[in-house]
Every structure is written in structure tokens, then in C-alpha cells.
Amino acid sequence: MTEKRADYRKKQQKEKVSKIFDNFKRLKRDRNQTDESDQKVEVQDSSKFDSREDLENREDKVDRLKKRLNYAILIVVVLLVIVLFALFKL
């Protein structure tokens, strides 16, 4: 005998609910694992640098990259404003 539509929909709904619970359990488990792995990474990162100068040098590079990224974003926004102005005024 073939399955009725109502039975099929109930079965789908149950599967959907079970998937949601499974995803929730998986996310909870993953969070616990990432917390443990984050602590390990911090210890490894600090041990990579031989001296304080290397760490400061790396921080300087990061700061320069941040500034360049901010400038790039600013330029893109200004160019978008110019294009919009040109589209609506010309």
C-alpha cells in the first residue's frame, strides 16, 4: 500500500526536528573542542617567537596591513559614491 501525503509530511517533519537536534548537539560538541584547541594555539604562538623584537615586528606588520585595508575600504566607498553620483546626476 502506498504512503499517504499526510504520513509522508509527518515523517519529513520528524526528520527535520531530529536534524535540528543533531546539529545543536554537534555545535555544542564543536564549541568544546574549539575552546580546547584555542588554548593550545595560544601557547604555540607565543613559543614561536625567539625574542620580544620578533613579536613587536610582527605586530608592526599587522598594524600596517590594518591601515592599508582601511584605506582600501575607504577608496572603494568613495568610488561607489562617485559612481552613484554619476548614474543619478548625468
C-alpha positions in Angstrom: 0.0 0.0 0.0 1.3 3.4 -0.8 2.1 6.1 1.7 -0.4 8.9 2.1 0.7 12.5 1.8 -0.1 13.2 5.5 2.1 10.3 6.6 4.9 11.4 4.4 4.7 15.0 5.7 4.8 13.7 9.3 7.8 11.6 8.6 9.5 14.6 7.0 8.7 16.8 10.0 10.2 14.2 12.4 13.3 14.0 10.3 13.6 17.8 10.3 13.3 18.0 14.1 15.8 15.3 14.6 18.3 17.1 12.2 17.9 20.3 14.2 18.7 18.5 17.5 21.6 16.7 15.9 23.0 20.0 14.6 22.6 21.5 18.0 24.4 18.6 19.7 27.2 18.8 17.1 27.6 22.6 17.5 27.8 22.1 21.3 30.5 19.4 20.9 32.4 21.5 18.4 32.4 24.5 20.7 34.0 22.5 23.5 36.7 21.2 21.1 37.5 24.6 19.7 37.9 26.0 23.2 40.5 23.4 24.0 42.2 23.8 20.7 42.3 27.7 21.0 44.2 27.3 24.3 46.8 25.1 22.6 47.2 27.6 19.8 47.9 30.5 22.1 50.7 28.5 23.8 52.2 27.5 20.5 52.0 31.1 19.0 53.9 32.6 21.9 56.6 29.9 21.7 57.2 30.6 18.0 58.9 33.9 18.7 62.5 33.8 20.0 62.6 37.3 21.3 60.4 40.3 22.1 61.6 42.1 19.0 60.2 39.4 16.7 56.8 39.7 18.3 56.9 43.5 18.0 58.0 43.3 14.4 55.0 41.0 13.7 52.7 43.4 15.4 54.0 46.3 13.3 53.3 44.3 10.2 49.8 43.6 11.3 49.2 47.3 12.1 50.5 48.3 8.6 48.2 45.8 7.0 45.2 47.0 9.0 45.9 50.6 7.9 46.2 49.5 4.2 42.9 47.6 4.5 41.2 50.6 6.0 42.5 52.8 3.1 41.4 50.3 0.5 37.9 50.2 2.1 37.7 54.0 2.1 38.8 54.2 -1.5 36.1 51.6 -2.6 33.4 53.6 -0.7 34.4 56.8 -2.3 34.5 55.3 -5.7 31.0 53.8 -5.1 29.7 57.3 -4.2 31.2 58.7 -7.3 29.6 56.0 -9.5 26.2 56.5 -7.9 26.5 60.3 -8.3 27.4 59.8 -11.9 24.5 57.4 -12.5 21.8 59.7 -11.0 23.1 63.1 -12.0 24.2 62.5 -15.6 
